[in-house]
């Protein structure tokens, strides 16, 4: 549901003006990480997320996060090294706070452009919408493949831990390949440390550390190496059993205020039927989702109708009805910003979740 925004009694600019000034921190003197014998680059896509919310200002942890971000970007390996794995990889950067962003889109490595964006980063907003930023990360990785990493510099105090972890799982579920989360905490808040450890543990290949441990050039090298480097030759990514993860119906979208499937939706569901036939007998939860236009109660009913429309299509395609249950989640789990028409279209969707 679209809700009116509350006016802050003290605007962000005034709050910052009344606080103690921050002192910039000098980034560590690092260059592109060296690749030793028996190693190679193991990451194809990296998105760096740096918290520039008001809590980072109030606790004076933003200068450390910004400097560590700059050090990380400077230490990323050269695209022509090592010889076993030449060529470019892609890097994206998002500095976030409130609704504002300072961003470089996911693209082949341009170290200079990334360094300039990070150097200009400032406090952007009062809230810490990590869940929204992780959904933006999922959208940036949409259509990509290979190995991906998400690196988070933050105090670990998002607006909602549960939503942020759900959004991190959405990155994993929607990306065509393995994803590793690496977190670096600025500050010493115990709750922040615990959350960032949970975020790094969404998959088994992540890491979590406190920024105080990245206090030297060699420690910065270790951080970069943990994200980018692994043994050579790189082991193949083992394929999971059929239907081991949720089946993401890409581009299954619905007309506004309707359960009518738009575009190439039927082709997408046909592909899902083929995959479901590879795991006969496995039940699925069909989740319906809407954008935020309209009341919560109405959207819950609309999302249920959309889930039921997909269920009917699956049954017509030969999937046993006893395998299929439906759930209408309404507007509760957005993937994108409901303030834009493109974001609302992304949020009108259905997902198939295996129930093992």
Secondary structure, 3 states (H helix, E strand, C coil): CCCCCCCCCCCHHHHHHHCCCCCCCCCCCCCCCCCCCCEEECCCEEEEEEECEHHHHHCCCHHHHHHHHHHHHHHCCCCCCCHHHCCCCEEEEEEEECCEEEEEEEEECCHHHHHHHHHCCCCCECCCCHHHHHHHHHHHHCCCECCEEEEEEECCCCCCHHHHHHHHHHHHHHCECCEEEEEEECCCCHHHHHHHHHHHCCCCCCEEEEHHHCCCHHHHHHHHHHHHEEECCCCCCCCCCCCCCCEECCCCCECCCCCCECCCHHHHHHHHHHHHHHHCCCEEEEEEECCCCCCHHHHHHHHHHHHHHHHHHHHHCCCCHHHEEEEECCCCCCCCCCCCHHHHHHHCEEEEEEEC
